[in-house]
């Protein structure tokens, strides 16, 4: 339960000034082979001698042999993480959490709504859906603050321009103007707009009957996005969201991620982090 | 279940025989409080104690303990192998340990907790409730299992219940000290139980309270208690079912580090804080409410998360009473129960 497996840092890539993408491979080839996960699950990163923190996996299980973690420099541990170089060894334990029920959603349309760093876990879903080809359509609404803050910029821009060939439609909202955005807005006016991620819903025809919505973003975002979705007749059981809490163990023992009331207590780490809107209705305080 | 009688005059010899099974810990008076300590002489113990300050969970999850040691860049798991006999545990604490078992022994098992649980014997003892106990309302006033032996007070000795294979072993080995209980002992046992049941001063009508409680999520009563509560976290430390822990890595020398866990309290501001500065339980109201919801969580299989030991009442510096809070929240208004009269030392 406490022990972590050694993993080697294969590559460190700067995504934005604050976020870095770490590509890791387990030192033990057997673990590397047997490590399987679902989109939406997370691992505990163990910086031995410094501490542990939970991070969702942002690579897809369809591409084997490595895992990728997108880490924002936000505190003491992540600052240390950012100092890692290629070849360094860190510990990984997991994967934990329930992950997205990708099999249930097969054959349906996916609507991914992400804000800021919420793109990290959704990238796993995005590429899982595109790689497997089992989903009718993938739509991504991505709200970002500025051009510099866009995570996985190359991938997002590629999909924005050429995604329609694999039934993937990307829409981007931004808050701070930039010449790049003006250029983009000229090229594809229906896909880029200034505002919040909820503004992207405007004028959009969504097939609520055959779609699943998946949300991830900062804590304030959920309520507003869920409201938009409910207005568009999304069924509560078809709205999935992945949540964040303080976690120390990842397996439902340390008690930090407990949410709920006397009738329904949920551990975000083991009962979640993926919840449907039904869970939100029955467990108070979830969003 | 096997019942036997331990006559008073054999108590000391029986107690000495327990030392074969490990270091014996028992309740001892320390100033104003009671505490489980290592016992050399049975006369040190106060067997008619009310409640210890720190519950017996301290033997299984220590207030502060090393869980891993860093050696050549790899974590090494270690566990102390001390054999223990915990003597004189009350029913509520035995039930609390069963609640902790559900958490720590569910998959994946906590290796330290499991090891220590296997290495210790629990010997329960009957007790008289004081003005703070409300275990009867929660059904935790009589331990049905979770102990190795349970001693029930009789005027001339103890009625011993055997609750495990290890318990049978102890009884077998000291069989010459024990007798078969007779009719009179049974009558005394019955009398004691009657007296015990009648001496509860506090009760909680737990029927349906989970729903009433859930509905009171936005009740004004929370606001009242937000003002009253000092947010010190005493109640978490003394609670036999509180189990939150915090983990941090410490360097013991320039080359060696250890991963340490310690009790955490949900009244601390950092309990809901995540990287980036967002706090999921930012106000004291959120934290107070979280504790009460966590304690009153009604698990369909396990029942309530609270055992009614009365520790949080006794050690709350603001005099907040658990049962009173529950009543007020459930009824949505102040409930007229006199504020606890604190015993002077």
Interface residues (C-beta under 8 A of the other chain):
Chain A: X1 X2 X3 X4 X6 X46 X48 X49 X50 X51 X52 X53 X72 X74 X75 X77 X78 X89 X91 X218 X219 X244 X245 X246 X248 X249 X251 X252 X253 X254 X255 X256 X258 X259 X260 X261 X262 X263 X264 X265 X284
Chain B: X67 X68 X70 X73 X74 X75 X77 X103 X104 X106 X108 X109 X110 X111 X209 X210 X211 X213 X214 X217 X243 X244 X245 X246 X247 X248 X249 X251 X257 X259 X261 X264 X266 X270 X271 X272 X273 X274 X275 X276 X277 X278 X280 X290 X293 X294 X296 X297 X298
